[in-house]
Amino acid sequence: MTTVLRRAGDSRHVGHSAMPLVSHGRPRPRGTWFARDPAWPLVAVLVGWPVWWALGIENQIFILAAIPMARRLYRSRFKKGVSFPPGFGIWLLFLIVMLAGIATISLQAPDTIASPVSSRLIAFAYRAADFSAATIILLYVGNLTEREFPRRRLAWLLGLVGIYAIVGGLAGVADPSFSFTSPLARFLPANLQSALAVSLNPGTSQVQGFLGFAEGRVKAPFTYTNQWGNCLAILLPWLFVAWWCYGKRIQKRAVVVLLAVTLVPVVLSLDRGLWIGLLISVVYFAVRFAGQGKLALLGIFCGTLVVTAVVIVASPLGSLVSQRLAHGQSNRVRTSLTTIAVEDALSSPLIGYGDTRHMQGSTQSIAVGASSDCKKCGNISVGGNGELPLLLISTGLLGTALYISFFGYSMWRYRRDKTPYGMAGLLILLLGFVFMPFYEAAGPPLAFTMLAIALLWRNSRESRIQAATDAERAQSNLNVGIARANGTEQAGFG
């Protein structure tokens, strides 16, 4: 861990920004790592991810890390000022709509059953903290300079969490039954332990049986399989950027090996959303490479994909994929829940109902619901099957539109960025739209997506600075050339 922290703290690139959080005029103060490195909260989160997972707080760690970030942002507000990313006003409007949902949190939405308002308030507060933390992370990282927190360093750290996900997936394949109780659980009250039971009992896989047998779906170091698939898809591009585009030869070879072994947990996760996301990623890169005229790279990329497809089809993994595609029992449940979420959004279009609700009965009948004999029957959470249904019921049509508009505007704003950072960042935003109907984004996925926007924002800023520097250097060289030419002419005349 010490070695990784030291490497993560290695800032090799020097740059400038109009809004530094630490003065550039004086050398960094000597002292603890916390005093010397303004990016320490994020470094601690990303490097120490397995620790937070083992403690059962990986879903809350970004909220905790946002506290020192907010403090430094507040202090910087009076010294240097704080800049905001393009389209930030749209996001602020979304936050306002989201917070306004507390006015309807006690109401019963159509086609749902009554539930304790106190539970809704707790869930509302937790979600508000998640969105607030993601906002603070975006502003904090976006306002750090290239000297304080190089883009390559951030990409490397995000890729590191991607490696953790790969290792966790392989661990889930090797030992699906491994699990343990978090040491933090013994210090929490019983009611809180019950609410956080899944997080406080980390394991390598999520055991389910929709193929007719008890299969373990990999999830470490995250809470659920779907969260593992979501985060893996949006972290792997940064591993490619840091290790393939800007890494050494040994790192490039390591990336190839890691991506190859990742196929096993990806298939065994039985995560169709992840499969769709990876397929779209392939098409995305193919289109970008073709558009930039990189035909040789496109040929290598396509050849690798053909070999990968042949390996999957010819191995037992191909049979598993076929079985998973043939068993889509969750499709009807997802469709039913999304339909109710749309109806609820239409009944409260401006601010929604503040939080999720539980459907009446089940997909078969409103009379088939949870009971003492069958606690898992029916009454499934409306809004718990994806970010889009969650936004519809909790923030209404207006909040959903604002949320989509912010990320859509970010994609449009940086669409011409052809650098590795730009290609990876745009892909992650695209995958956010792909995953919206299937995955919940609140928590780590939203924070990782905000970091992608911060990288796009900073990359655009650094590109402008570099362009201005190049233009100034060219003008200076031109002036020197003119001066020399004038001097030669005067000397000749003399």
C-alpha positions as CSV (number, residue, x, y, z in Angstrom):
1,M,0.0,0.0,0.0
2,T,2.9,2.4,0.8
3,T,4.5,1.7,-2.6
4,V,1.2,2.4,-4.4
5,L,0.6,5.6,-2.5
6,R,4.1,6.8,-3.2
7,R,3.7,6.0,-6.9
8,A,0.2,7.6,-7.0
9,G,1.8,10.8,-5.5
10,D,4.4,11.0,-8.2
11,S,3.5,14.2,-10.2
12,R,5.6,14.2,-13.4
13,H,3.6,16.7,-15.4
14,V,3.8,20.4,-14.7
15,G,1.0,22.7,-15.9
16,H,-1.0,25.8,-14.9
17,S,-4.6,26.7,-14.3
18,A,-6.5,29.9,-13.7
19,M,-8.0,28.5,-10.5
20,P,-5.3,26.8,-8.4
21,L,-6.4,25.5,-5.0
22,V,-2.8,25.8,-3.8
23,S,-0.5,28.7,-4.5
24,H,2.1,28.2,-7.1
25,G,4.2,31.1,-6.0
26,R,5.7,29.2,-3.0
27,P,7.0,25.7,-2.7
28,R,4.8,23.0,-1.2
29,P,5.1,23.0,2.6
30,R,7.0,20.2,4.1
31,G,5.2,18.0,6.5
32,T,2.7,15.2,6.3
33,W,1.3,13.8,3.1
34,F,-2.0,15.3,3.9
35,A,-0.5,18.8,4.0
36,R,1.7,18.3,0.9
37,D,-0.8,16.7,-1.5
38,P,-4.1,18.5,-2.1
39,A,-5.4,15.4,-3.9
40,W,-5.0,13.2,-0.9
41,P,-8.7,12.5,-0.2
42,L,-9.2,11.1,-3.7
43,V,-5.9,9.2,-3.7
44,A,-6.8,7.6,-0.3
45,V,-10.2,6.6,-1.7
46,L,-8.9,5.0,-4.9
47,V,-5.7,3.4,-3.7
48,G,-7.4,2.1,-0.6
49,W,-10.5,0.8,-2.3
50,P,-10.1,-2.9,-1.1
51,V,-9.8,-1.6,2.4
52,W,-13.1,0.4,2.2
53,W,-14.8,-2.7,0.7
54,A,-13.5,-4.9,3.5
55,L,-14.8,-2.4,6.0
56,G,-18.2,-2.3,4.2
57,I,-18.1,1.4,3.5
58,E,-17.2,1.5,-0.2
59,N,-20.7,3.0,-1.0
60,Q,-20.2,5.8,1.5
61,I,-16.5,6.5,1.1
62,F,-17.0,9.2,-1.5
63,I,-19.3,11.0,0.9
64,L,-16.7,10.9,3.6
65,A,-13.9,12.0,1.2
66,A,-16.1,15.0,0.1
67,I,-15.9,16.5,3.5
68,P,-12.2,17.6,3.4
69,M,-12.7,18.5,-0.3
70,A,-15.6,20.8,0.6
71,R,-13.6,22.4,3.3
72,R,-10.7,23.2,0.9
73,L,-13.1,24.4,-1.8
74,Y,-14.7,26.8,0.8
75,R,-11.4,28.2,1.8
76,S,-10.3,28.6,-1.8
77,R,-13.6,30.4,-2.6
78,F,-12.2,33.5,-0.7
79,K,-8.6,33.2,-1.9
80,K,-8.5,32.2,-5.6
81,G,-12.1,31.6,-6.5
82,V,-13.7,28.4,-7.8
83,S,-14.4,27.7,-11.4
84,F,-17.3,25.7,-12.7
85,P,-17.5,23.2,-15.6
86,P,-19.6,24.0,-18.7
87,G,-23.3,23.2,-18.2
88,F,-23.0,23.2,-14.4
89,G,-26.1,25.4,-14.2
90,I,-28.1,22.5,-15.5
91,W,-26.7,20.2,-12.8
92,L,-27.6,22.8,-10.1
93,L,-31.2,23.0,-11.4
94,F,-31.3,19.2,-11.1
95,L,-30.1,19.3,-7.5
96,I,-32.7,21.9,-6.7
97,V,-35.5,19.7,-8.1
98,M,-34.1,16.6,-6.3
99,L,-34.1,18.4,-3.0
100,A,-37.6,19.8,-3.6
101,G,-38.8,16.2,-3.7
102,I,-38.9,16.2,0.1
103,A,-42.2,18.1,-0.2
104,T,-43.9,15.0,-1.7
105,I,-42.0,12.3,0.2
106,S,-45.0,11.6,2.5
107,L,-47.4,11.1,-0.4
108,Q,-48.4,7.7,-1.8
109,A,-47.6,7.3,-5.4
110,P,-50.0,5.5,-7.8
111,D,-49.8,1.7,-7.9
112,T,-47.6,1.6,-4.8
113,I,-48.2,0.6,-1.2
114,A,-47.8,2.7,2.0
115,S,-44.4,2.6,3.7
116,P,-42.9,4.4,6.7
117,V,-42.1,8.0,6.0
118,S,-39.1,7.8,8.3
119,S,-37.5,5.2,6.0
120,R,-38.1,7.4,3.0
121,L,-36.5,10.3,4.7
122,I,-33.4,8.3,5.5
123,A,-33.1,7.1,1.9
124,F,-33.8,10.7,0.7
125,A,-31.0,12.1,2.9
126,Y,-28.6,9.4,1.8
127,R,-29.3,10.0,-1.9
128,A,-28.9,13.7,-1.4
129,A,-25.5,13.1,0.2
130,D,-24.5,11.0,-2.7
131,F,-25.4,13.6,-5.3
132,S,-23.8,16.4,-3.2
133,A,-20.6,14.4,-2.8
134,A,-20.4,13.8,-6.6
135,T,-20.8,17.5,-7.1
136,I,-18.0,18.4,-4.7
137,I,-15.7,15.8,-6.3
138,L,-16.4,17.3,-9.8
139,L,-15.6,20.8,-8.6
140,Y,-12.6,19.9,-6.5
141,V,-10.8,17.7,-9.0
142,G,-11.7,20.1,-11.8
143,N,-10.1,23.1,-10.0
144,L,-6.9,21.3,-9.2
145,T,-4.0,22.3,-11.5
146,E,-1.9,19.9,-13.6
147,R,0.9,20.4,-11.1
148,E,-1.3,19.5,-8.2
149,F,-3.0,16.5,-9.7
150,P,-1.9,15.5,-13.2
151,R,-4.4,14.0,-15.6
152,R,-2.3,11.0,-16.1
153,R,-2.1,10.4,-12.4
154,L,-5.9,10.5,-12.1
155,A,-6.3,8.1,-15.0
156,W,-3.7,5.8,-13.4
157,L,-5.7,5.8,-10.1
158,L,-9.0,5.1,-11.8
159,G,-7.3,2.3,-13.8
160,L,-6.0,0.9,-10.5
161,V,-9.5,0.5,-9.2
162,G,-10.3,-1.2,-12.5
163,I,-7.5,-3.7,-11.7
164,Y,-9.0,-4.2,-8.3
165,A,-12.3,-5.1,-10.0
166,I,-10.5,-7.6,-12.3
167,V,-8.8,-9.2,-9.3
168,G,-12.0,-9.3,-7.4
169,G,-13.8,-10.9,-10.4
170,L,-11.1,-13.6,-10.7
171,A,-11.4,-14.2,-6.9
172,G,-15.2,-14.7,-7.4
173,V,-14.5,-17.2,-10.1
174,A,-12.0,-19.1,-7.9
175,D,-14.0,-19.1,-4.7
176,P,-17.7,-17.9,-5.2
177,S,-18.6,-18.8,-1.6
178,F,-16.0,-16.7,0.2
179,S,-17.5,-14.0,2.5
180,F,-16.8,-12.4,5.8
181,T,-18.3,-9.9,8.3
182,S,-16.8,-6.5,8.3
183,P,-14.9,-5.5,11.5
184,L,-16.9,-2.3,11.5
185,A,-20.1,-4.3,12.0
186,R,-19.4,-4.9,15.7
187,F,-19.4,-1.1,16.4
188,L,-22.7,-0.4,14.8
189,P,-26.2,-0.7,16.4
190,A,-28.4,-3.7,15.3
191,N,-30.8,-1.6,13.2
192,L,-28.0,-0.1,11.2
193,Q,-26.4,-3.5,10.8
194,S,-29.7,-4.8,9.4
195,A,-30.0,-1.8,6.9
196,L,-26.4,-2.3,5.7
197,A,-26.3,-6.1,5.9
198,V,-25.1,-6.6,2.3
199,S,-22.3,-4.0,2.6
200,L,-21.2,-5.2,6.0
201,N,-20.9,-8.8,4.8
202,P,-18.5,-8.5,1.8
203,G,-18.1,-11.5,-0.4
204,T,-16.6,-12.5,-3.8
205,S,-19.9,-13.3,-5.5
206,Q,-23.7,-12.8,-5.4
207,V,-25.4,-16.2,-5.4
208,Q,-28.5,-16.4,-7.6
209,G,-30.3,-19.2,-9.4
210,F,-32.1,-18.0,-12.5
211,L,-30.4,-20.5,-14.7
212,G,-31.8,-23.4,-12.6
213,F,-28.9,-23.8,-10.3
214,A,-27.2,-21.7,-7.7
215,E,-24.6,-19.7,-9.6
216,G,-22.2,-17.2,-8.0
217,R,-22.1,-13.9,-9.9
218,V,-18.8,-12.1,-9.2
219,K,-19.1,-8.7,-7.4
220,A,-15.9,-8.0,-5.4
221,P,-14.7,-5.3,-4.6
222,F,-18.2,-3.9,-4.9
223,T,-21.6,-4.6,-3.2
224,Y,-23.6,-6.1,-6.1
225,T,-22.8,-7.8,-9.4
226,N,-24.5,-5.1,-11.4
227,Q,-22.4,-2.5,-9.6
228,W,-19.3,-4.5,-10.4
229,G,-20.2,-4.6,-14.1
230,N,-21.1,-0.9,-14.2
231,C,-17.8,0.2,-12.5
232,L,-15.7,-2.3,-14.5
233,A,-17.0,-0.9,-17.8
234,I,-16.3,2.7,-16.9
235,L,-12.9,2.1,-15.3
236,L,-11.2,-0.1,-17.9
237,P,-10.9,2.8,-20.4
238,W,-8.7,4.7,-17.9
239,L,-6.5,1.6,-17.5
240,F,-6.1,1.6,-21.3
241,V,-5.3,5.3,-21.3
242,A,-2.8,5.2,-18.4
243,W,-1.0,1.9,-19.3
244,W,-1.4,1.6,-23.1
245,C,-1.4,5.2,-24.4
246,Y,1.0,6.7,-21.9
247,G,2.7,3.6,-20.3
248,K,5.9,1.7,-20.9
249,R,6.2,-1.4,-22.9
250,I,5.7,-3.7,-19.9
251,Q,2.5,-1.8,-19.0
252,K,1.2,-2.3,-22.5
253,R,1.8,-6.0,-22.3
254,A,0.2,-6.1,-18.9
255,V,-3.0,-4.4,-20.2
256,V,-3.3,-7.1,-22.9
257,V,-3.0,-9.9,-20.3
258,L,-5.4,-8.2,-17.9
259,L,-8.1,-7.6,-20.6
260,A,-7.7,-11.3,-21.7
261,V,-8.2,-12.7,-18.2
262,T,-11.1,-10.3,-17.6
263,L,-13.2,-12.2,-20.2
264,V,-13.7,-15.1,-17.7
265,P,-15.3,-13.1,-14.9
266,V,-17.2,-10.9,-17.4
267,V,-18.9,-13.9,-18.9
268,L,-19.4,-15.7,-15.5
269,S,-21.0,-12.6,-14.1
270,L,-24.0,-13.3,-16.3
271,D,-24.4,-9.5,-16.5
272,R,-26.2,-8.7,-19.8
273,G,-25.9,-5.0,-19.2
274,L,-22.2,-5.3,-19.0
275,W,-22.1,-7.4,-22.2
276,I,-24.1,-4.7,-24.0
277,G,-21.9,-2.0,-22.6
278,L,-18.7,-3.8,-23.8
279,L,-20.2,-4.4,-27.2
280,I,-21.1,-0.7,-27.6
281,S,-17.5,0.2,-26.4
282,V,-16.2,-2.0,-29.2
283,V,-18.4,-0.2,-31.8
284,Y,-17.4,3.2,-30.3
285,F,-13.7,2.6,-30.6
286,A,-14.0,1.2,-34.1
287,V,-15.9,4.3,-35.3
288,R,-13.5,6.7,-33.6
289,F,-10.4,4.9,-35.0
290,A,-12.0,4.9,-38.5
291,G,-12.9,8.6,-38.2
292,Q,-9.3,9.5,-37.3
293,G,-7.9,7.5,-40.2
294,K,-6.1,5.1,-37.9
295,L,-6.7,2.1,-40.2
296,A,-3.8,0.0,-38.9
297,L,-4.9,0.3,-35.3
298,L,-8.5,-0.4,-36.4
299,G,-7.3,-3.6,-38.1
300,I,-5.4,-4.8,-35.0
301,F,-8.5,-3.9,-32.9
302,C,-10.9,-5.8,-35.1
303,G,-8.5,-8.8,-35.4
304,T,-8.3,-9.0,-31.7
305,L,-12.1,-9.0,-31.4
306,V,-12.5,-11.8,-33.9
307,V,-10.0,-14.0,-32.0
308,T,-11.8,-13.2,-28.7
309,A,-15.2,-14.1,-30.1
310,V,-13.8,-17.4,-31.5
311,V,-12.3,-18.2,-28.1
312,I,-15.6,-17.5,-26.3
313,V,-17.7,-19.5,-28.7
314,A,-15.3,-22.5,-28.8
315,S,-15.0,-22.6,-25.0
316,P,-17.6,-23.5,-22.3
317,L,-18.2,-19.8,-21.9
318,G,-20.1,-19.7,-25.1
319,S,-22.7,-22.2,-23.7
320,L,-23.1,-20.1,-20.6
321,V,-23.7,-17.0,-22.6
322,S,-26.4,-18.8,-24.6
323,Q,-28.1,-20.0,-21.4
324,R,-28.1,-16.5,-19.9
325,L,-29.6,-15.0,-23.0
326,A,-32.3,-17.7,-23.0
327,H,-33.3,-17.0,-19.4
328,G,-34.6,-13.5,-19.2
329,Q,-37.0,-13.8,-16.3
330,S,-36.0,-10.3,-15.0
331,N,-37.2,-8.7,-18.2
332,R,-40.9,-8.8,-17.2
333,V,-40.2,-7.5,-13.8
334,R,-38.0,-4.6,-15.1
335,T,-40.7,-3.7,-17.6
336,S,-43.4,-3.6,-15.0
337,L,-41.4,-1.5,-12.6
338,T,-40.4,0.9,-15.2
339,T,-44.0,1.3,-16.4
340,I,-45.1,2.2,-12.8
341,A,-42.2,4.6,-12.5
342,V,-43.3,6.4,-15.7
343,E,-46.9,6.6,-14.4
344,D,-45.7,8.0,-11.1
345,A,-43.6,10.6,-12.9
346,L,-46.6,11.6,-15.0
347,S,-48.6,12.1,-11.8
348,S,-45.9,14.3,-10.3
349,P,-44.0,15.6,-13.2
350,L,-42.1,18.6,-11.6
351,I,-40.5,17.1,-8.5
352,G,-41.6,13.4,-8.4
353,Y,-42.1,11.7,-5.1
354,G,-38.6,12.2,-3.5
355,D,-37.8,8.5,-3.1
356,T,-38.6,5.1,-4.3
357,R,-41.9,3.2,-3.5
358,H,-42.9,-0.4,-3.4
359,M,-45.3,-1.7,-6.1
360,Q,-48.7,-3.2,-5.2
361,G,-48.5,-7.0,-5.4
362,S,-46.3,-8.4,-8.1
363,T,-46.1,-8.6,-11.9
364,Q,-48.7,-11.4,-11.8
365,S,-51.4,-9.8,-9.6
366,I,-51.8,-6.9,-7.1
367,A,-52.9,-9.6,-4.6
368,V,-49.6,-11.4,-4.7
369,G,-47.4,-9.5,-2.3
370,A,-45.0,-10.0,0.5
371,S,-46.4,-11.9,3.5
372,S,-45.1,-13.7,6.6
373,D,-45.0,-16.9,4.6
374,C,-43.2,-15.4,1.6
375,K,-41.3,-12.3,2.5
376,K,-39.7,-12.1,-1.0
377,C,-43.0,-12.2,-2.9
378,G,-43.9,-9.1,-4.8
379,N,-43.8,-5.5,-3.5
380,I,-40.5,-4.9,-5.3
381,S,-39.0,-1.4,-5.1
382,V,-40.1,0.9,-7.9
383,G,-37.0,2.8,-8.9
384,G,-34.6,0.1,-7.7
385,N,-34.1,-1.4,-11.1
386,G,-32.1,1.3,-12.7
387,E,-31.1,5.0,-12.6
388,L,-33.8,6.0,-15.1
389,P,-36.7,4.5,-13.1
390,L,-35.2,6.0,-10.0
391,L,-35.0,9.5,-11.4
392,L,-38.5,9.2,-12.8
393,I,-40.2,8.4,-9.5
394,S,-38.0,10.4,-7.2
395,T,-37.5,13.6,-9.3
396,G,-40.3,13.5,-11.9
397,L,-40.0,14.3,-15.6
398,L,-38.3,17.6,-14.9
399,G,-35.5,16.2,-12.8
400,T,-35.0,13.3,-15.2
401,A,-34.7,15.7,-18.1
402,L,-32.2,17.9,-16.3
403,Y,-30.1,15.0,-15.3
404,I,-30.0,13.6,-18.8
405,S,-29.4,17.1,-20.2
406,F,-26.3,17.7,-18.1
407,F,-24.5,14.6,-19.2
408,G,-25.8,15.0,-22.8
409,Y,-24.5,18.5,-22.9
410,S,-21.1,17.3,-21.6
411,M,-20.9,14.8,-24.4
412,W,-21.7,17.4,-27.0
413,R,-19.3,19.9,-25.4
414,Y,-16.2,17.6,-25.6
415,R,-17.2,15.7,-28.7
416,R,-14.2,16.9,-30.7
417,D,-11.6,15.9,-28.2
418,K,-9.5,13.3,-30.0
419,T,-7.0,12.8,-27.2
420,P,-6.9,9.6,-25.3
421,Y,-8.5,11.4,-22.3
422,G,-11.3,12.7,-24.6
423,M,-12.0,9.3,-26.2
424,A,-12.2,7.5,-22.8
425,G,-14.2,10.3,-21.1
426,L,-16.8,10.4,-23.9
427,L,-17.1,6.6,-23.9
428,I,-17.8,6.7,-20.2
429,L,-20.6,9.3,-20.6
430,L,-22.0,7.2,-23.4
431,L,-22.1,4.1,-21.2
432,G,-23.9,6.1,-18.6
433,F,-26.8,6.5,-21.0
434,V,-26.6,2.8,-22.0
435,F,-26.7,1.6,-18.3
436,M,-29.4,4.0,-17.1
437,P,-32.3,1.6,-17.6
438,F,-30.5,-1.3,-15.9
439,Y,-28.1,0.1,-13.3
440,E,-28.4,2.5,-10.4
441,A,-25.7,5.1,-10.7
442,A,-25.8,6.7,-7.2
443,G,-22.7,5.9,-5.3
444,P,-19.4,4.9,-6.8
445,P,-20.6,4.8,-10.5
446,L,-21.8,8.4,-10.3
447,A,-18.5,9.5,-8.6
448,F,-16.5,7.8,-11.3
449,T,-18.6,9.4,-14.0
450,M,-18.1,12.8,-12.5
451,L,-14.3,12.2,-12.4
452,A,-14.6,11.5,-16.1
453,I,-16.2,14.9,-16.7
454,A,-13.5,16.5,-14.5
455,L,-10.9,14.9,-16.7
456,L,-12.6,16.1,-19.9
457,W,-13.0,19.6,-18.5
458,R,-9.4,19.8,-17.4
459,N,-8.1,18.3,-20.6
460,S,-10.0,21.0,-22.6
461,R,-8.5,23.7,-20.4
462,E,-5.0,22.4,-20.7
463,S,-5.4,22.1,-24.4
464,R,-6.3,25.7,-24.7
465,I,-3.4,26.7,-22.5
466,Q,-1.1,24.6,-24.7
467,A,-2.5,26.1,-27.8
468,A,-2.0,29.7,-26.4
469,T,1.5,28.8,-25.4
470,D,2.3,27.4,-28.8
471,A,0.9,30.5,-30.5
472,E,2.9,32.8,-28.2
473,R,6.1,30.8,-28.9
474,A,5.4,31.0,-32.7
475,Q,4.8,34.7,-32.5
476,S,8.0,35.2,-30.5
477,N,10.0,33.2,-33.0
478,L,8.5,35.2,-35.8
479,N,9.4,38.5,-34.0
480,V,13.0,37.2,-33.5
481,G,13.2,36.3,-37.2
482,I,11.9,39.7,-38.3
483,A,14.3,41.4,-35.9
484,R,17.2,39.4,-37.3
485,A,16.2,40.1,-40.9
486,N,15.9,43.9,-40.2
487,G,19.3,43.8,-38.5
488,T,20.8,42.0,-41.5
489,E,19.3,44.6,-43.9
490,Q,20.6,47.5,-41.8
491,A,24.1,45.9,-41.7
492,G,24.0,45.4,-45.5
493,F,22.9,49.0,-46.0
494,G,25.6,50.3,-43.8
